Amino acid sequence: MSTNPAATEAFRAARDHLLSIRTDYAAARDTFTWPDLSHFNWALDWFDVTAAEMPDAKALWIVEEDGSEQILSFGELSARSNRLANWLRAQGVARGDKVIVMLGNQVELWETALAAIKLGAVMIPSTTLLGTPDLIDRVTRGEAKHVITNGRDASKFDEVPGDYSKVAVGGADGWTGFPDTSSDAGSGDASFTPDGETLATDPLLLYFTSGTTAKPKLVEHTHVSYPVGCMSTMYWIGVQPGDVHLNISSPGWAKHAWSNLFTPWTAQACVMIYNYARFDAAALLNVMKRAEVNTFCAPPTVWRMLIQADLASWQLPVRECVGAGEPLNPEVIEQVEKAWGITVRDGFGQTETTALVGNPPGQLIKPGSMGRALPGYTIAMVDPVSGQEGDDGEICIDLSKPHLGLMVGYKNDPERNADVTRGGYYHTGDVGTRDADGYITYVGRADDVFKASDYRISPFELESVLIEHEAVAEAAVVPSPDPLRLAVPKAYVALAAGYEPTRETALSILRHCRTELAPYKRIRRIEFAELPKTISGKIRRVELRKTEDDRHAPKMSGTGDYAPRSGQEFWEDDIPELKE
């Protein structure tokens, strides 16, 4: 039963309206408005309402690599999270307390998320890949009072100072064991009474960003900015009631909350999880077929691995396919369309926001574009120099219009907050172009775009051409200092299976780029290497740029020559065949 029936009905009305016009973009853009909520607790006022209305419907389906599985209904998860909330309250977890949640894709993760929301606690989602320095940062800057993790990860906190309680799933020395929530006998009463009302503006989530260019920022979200803001994400993905939704994402990152918590359960769909130690395309596709997955979301890295499999051998019941995390390369979209007859639809958002831009179901898709502004957001393209709106520039949110899915701000960082909201816009730091129909094409991070021979170069455009070559699994393009041209485009390339890092491979890739790119955009240097990534899987181009700057500093300053090249680096100037 909802603690706030008026809020539940306002939430339901906004959700139902979007579902009713799911393929009518113009109507969604022009008629959707965010629900006006002064008090709201998504777990109590929506999830538990769903559990009461459809208690036996599948809510969570977790399949392990060995084939074992767990399936829990909305009713079961409602009861389990109530028991856990009561138990955590008895352990001292109070409204407003910061709780580090460092769990994998396991039932306890969803129980904890629901329980924390019900309690009014503030979650700090954290990946299990974090090491001691990262955890010290999260405990210190996050002001954590409690930690919930697995017993196998408990030792990571041995050198993390702080006065915080410790709960371990499976138990650990010096830690309180996570309770059995499957029955009243294990952890207590399945009914839960909140200790007060939850304000819509109360903090709910503190996310540490992945730190692709600098120290992780601490992003604060409220009880509406993600739980309600993810209606834009629901509209983009096209999740419908009763669907089985599979999203490949690791806990601890914002996309996991988008697509493995708020979006599917707002749509009253089932969250599907496949856990694996090492990616196996055939195994994943077999699970998708058996579970009859309707909607599927994966980051570009996974899509790039999937298209190396024989996708046409799996005819799946998937209705909607989307990609997020980084822009999708056109080659990926084309290969999936050939195999399945489904267009993988791109979308764009950040930890700081819900989905901002996307190609929703049923709309014309323009090759290379990531779509249009999603319902509930007004997107402006702002010139980085003049600050004026136009069709080219930084992708921004117009703050004079409703924008419920935007963060409160960066915690304890007033200078950064002032900068990111300067001029009446929220600045994403991403650059793009917009055509007359409102379609936005991604150019790159403002920090990644560079000049070569005075021409502006978009790494994403060059990378999209590179992965069209059969030998290229992934690529990252950065400026390589050059005394004549200032910089030239250099590609760091991770090779597909079966290809060797040889001169012949480099020649083939460079020839392909010459065919597909204008001369001023030409890739002039290639190095075969494993690409550095953040723990969330995003390529760290900033690290590659630093490598290039360090290697070529003596030549550029006139104090020496280029650093010696590795055996897997090839320059077009040294390949006579390219001069023919």
Secondary structure as the mmCIF struct_conf table of DSSP 4:
data_model
#
loop_
_struct_conf.conf_type_id
_struct_conf.id
_struct_conf.beg_label_comp_id
_struct_conf.beg_label_asym_id
_struct_conf.beg_label_seq_id
_struct_conf.end_label_comp_id
_struct_conf.end_label_asym_id
_struct_conf.end_label_seq_id
BEND BEND1 THR A 3 THR A 3
HELX_RH_AL_P HELX_RH_AL_P1 PRO A 5 SER A 20
TURN_TY1_P TURN_TY1_P1 ILE A 21 THR A 23
HELX_RH_AL_P HELX_RH_AL_P2 TYR A 25 THR A 31
BEND BEND2 SER A 38 SER A 38
STRN STRN1 HIS A 39 HIS A 39
HELX_RH_AL_P HELX_RH_AL_P3 TRP A 42 TRP A 42
HELX_RH_PI_P HELX_RH_PI_P1 ALA A 43 PHE A 47
HELX_RH_AL_P HELX_RH_AL_P4 ASP A 48 GLU A 53
BEND BEND3 MET A 54 MET A 54
TURN_TY1_P TURN_TY1_P2 PRO A 55 ASP A 56
BEND BEND4 ALA A 57 ALA A 57
STRN STRN2 LYS A 58 VAL A 63
TURN_TY1_P TURN_TY1_P3 GLU A 65 ASP A 66
BEND BEND5 GLY A 67 GLY A 67
STRN STRN3 GLU A 69 SER A 73
HELX_RH_AL_P HELX_RH_AL_P5 PHE A 74 ALA A 90
TURN_TY1_P TURN_TY1_P4 GLN A 91 GLY A 92
TURN_TY1_P TURN_TY1_P5 ARG A 95 GLY A 96
STRN STRN4 LYS A 98 MET A 102
BEND BEND6 ASN A 105 GLN A 106
HELX_RH_AL_P HELX_RH_AL_P6 VAL A 107 LEU A 119
TURN_TY1_P TURN_TY1_P6 GLY A 120 GLY A 120
STRN STRN5 VAL A 122 PRO A 125
TURN_TY1_P TURN_TY1_P7 THR A 128 LEU A 129
HELX_RH_AL_P HELX_RH_AL_P7 THR A 132 ARG A 141
TURN_TY1_P TURN_TY1_P8 GLY A 142 GLU A 143
BEND BEND7 LYS A 145 LYS A 145
STRN STRN6 HIS A 146 ASN A 150
HELX_RH_3T_P HELX_RH_3T_P1 GLY A 151 PHE A 157
TURN_TY1_P TURN_TY1_P9 ASP A 158 GLU A 159
BEND BEND8 GLY A 162 GLY A 162
STRN STRN7 SER A 165 VAL A 169
TURN_TY1_P TURN_TY1_P10 GLY A 170 GLY A 170
TURN_TY1_P TURN_TY1_P11 ASP A 173 GLY A 174
BEND BEND9 TRP A 175 TRP A 175
STRN STRN8 THR A 176 GLY A 177
HELX_LH_PP_P HELX_LH_PP_P1 PHE A 178 PRO A 179
BEND BEND10 SER A 182 SER A 183
HELX_RH_AL_P HELX_RH_AL_P8 ASP A 184 SER A 187
BEND BEND11 ALA A 190 ALA A 190
BEND BEND12 ASP A 195 GLY A 196
HELX_LH_PP_P HELX_LH_PP_P2 GLU A 197 THR A 198
STRN STRN9 LEU A 199 LEU A 199
TURN_TY1_P TURN_TY1_P12 ALA A 200 THR A 201
BEND BEND13 ASP A 202 ASP A 202
STRN STRN10 PRO A 203 PHE A 208
BEND BEND14 THR A 212 LYS A 215
HELX_LH_PP_P HELX_LH_PP_P3 PRO A 216 LYS A 217
STRN STRN11 LEU A 218 THR A 222
TURN_TY1_P TURN_TY1_P13 HIS A 223 CYS A 230
HELX_RH_AL_P HELX_RH_AL_P9 MET A 231 ILE A 237
TURN_TY1_P TURN_TY1_P14 GLY A 238 GLY A 238
TURN_TY1_P TURN_TY1_P15 PRO A 241 GLY A 242
STRN STRN12 VAL A 244 ASN A 247
TURN_TY1_P TURN_TY1_P16 PRO A 251 GLY A 252
BEND BEND15 TRP A 253 TRP A 253
HELX_RH_AL_P HELX_RH_AL_P10 ALA A 254 ALA A 257
HELX_RH_PI_P HELX_RH_PI_P2 TRP A 258 PHE A 262
HELX_RH_AL_P HELX_RH_AL_P11 THR A 263 THR A 266
TURN_TY1_P TURN_TY1_P17 ALA A 267 GLN A 268
STRN STRN13 CYS A 270 TYR A 274
BEND BEND16 ALA A 277 ARG A 278
HELX_RH_AL_P HELX_RH_AL_P12 ALA A 281 ALA A 291
TURN_TY1_P TURN_TY1_P18 GLU A 292 GLU A 292
STRN STRN14 THR A 295 ALA A 298
HELX_RH_AL_P HELX_RH_AL_P13 PRO A 300 LEU A 306
TURN_TY1_P TURN_TY1_P19 ILE A 307 GLN A 308
BEND BEND17 ALA A 309 ALA A 309
HELX_RH_3T_P HELX_RH_3T_P2 LEU A 311 SER A 313
STRN STRN15 GLU A 320 GLY A 323
BEND BEND18 GLY A 325 GLU A 326
HELX_LH_PP_P HELX_LH_PP_P4 PRO A 327 ASN A 329
HELX_RH_AL_P HELX_RH_AL_P14 PRO A 330 TRP A 340
BEND BEND19 GLY A 341 GLY A 341
HELX_LH_PP_P HELX_LH_PP_P5 THR A 343 THR A 343
STRN STRN16 VAL A 344 GLY A 349
TURN_TY1_P TURN_TY1_P20 THR A 351 GLU A 352
BEND BEND20 THR A 353 THR A 354
STRN STRN17 ALA A 355 GLY A 358
TURN_TY1_P TURN_TY1_P21 PRO A 361 GLY A 362
BEND BEND21 GLN A 363 GLN A 363
TURN_TY1_P TURN_TY1_P22 PRO A 367 GLY A 368
STRN STRN18 SER A 369 ALA A 373
HELX_LH_PP_P HELX_LH_PP_P6 LEU A 374 LEU A 374
TURN_TY1_P TURN_TY1_P23 PRO A 375 GLY A 376
STRN STRN19 ILE A 379 VAL A 382
TURN_TY1_P TURN_TY1_P24 PRO A 384 SER A 386
STRN STRN20 GLU A 389 GLY A 390
BEND BEND22 ASP A 391 ASP A 391
STRN STRN21 ASP A 392 ASP A 398
TURN_TY1_P TURN_TY1_P25 LEU A 399 SER A 400
BEND BEND23 LYS A 401 LYS A 401
TURN_TY1_P TURN_TY1_P26 LEU A 404 GLY A 405
BEND BEND24 LEU A 406 LEU A 406
BEND BEND25 VAL A 408 VAL A 408
STRN STRN22 GLY A 409 TYR A 410
TURN_TY1_P TURN_TY1_P27 LYS A 411 ASN A 412
HELX_RH_AL_P HELX_RH_AL_P15 PRO A 414 VAL A 420
TURN_TY1_P TURN_TY1_P28 THR A 421 THR A 421
HELX_RH_3T_P HELX_RH_3T_P3 ARG A 422 GLY A 424
STRN STRN23 TYR A 425 ARG A 434
TURN_TY1_P TURN_TY1_P29 ALA A 436 ASP A 437
BEND BEND26 GLY A 438 GLY A 438
STRN STRN24 ILE A 440 ARG A 445
TURN_TY1_P TURN_TY1_P30 ALA A 446 ASP A 448
STRN STRN25 PHE A 450 ALA A 452
TURN_TY1_P TURN_TY1_P31 SER A 453 ASP A 454
STRN STRN26 TYR A 455 ILE A 457
HELX_RH_AL_P HELX_RH_AL_P16 PRO A 459 LEU A 466
TURN_TY1_P TURN_TY1_P32 ILE A 467 GLU A 468
BEND BEND27 HIS A 469 HIS A 469
TURN_TY1_P TURN_TY1_P33 GLU A 470 ALA A 471
STRN STRN27 VAL A 472 ASP A 482
TURN_TY1_P TURN_TY1_P34 PRO A 483 ARG A 485
STRN STRN28 LEU A 486 LEU A 495
HELX_LH_PP_P HELX_LH_PP_P7 ALA A 496 ALA A 496
TURN_TY1_P TURN_TY1_P35 ALA A 497 GLY A 498
HELX_RH_AL_P HELX_RH_AL_P17 ARG A 503 GLU A 516
BEND BEND28 LEU A 517 LEU A 517
HELX_RH_3T_P HELX_RH_3T_P4 PRO A 519 LYS A 521
STRN STRN29 ARG A 525 PHE A 528
HELX_LH_PP_P HELX_LH_PP_P8 GLU A 530 PRO A 532
STRN STRN30 LYS A 533 LYS A 533
TURN_TY1_P TURN_TY1_P36 ILE A 535 SER A 536
BEND BEND29 GLY A 537 GLY A 537
STRN STRN31 ILE A 539 ILE A 539
HELX_RH_AL_P HELX_RH_AL_P18 ARG A 541 SER A 557
TURN_TY1_P TURN_TY1_P37 GLY A 558 GLY A 558
BEND BEND30 THR A 559 GLY A 560
HELX_LH_PP_P HELX_LH_PP_P9 TYR A 562 SER A 566
TURN_TY1_P TURN_TY1_P38 GLY A 567 GLN A 568
STRN STRN32 GLU A 569 TRP A 571
HELX_RH_3T_P HELX_RH_3T_P5 GLU A 572 ASP A 574
HELX_RH_3T_P HELX_RH_3T_P6 PRO A 576 LYS A 579
#
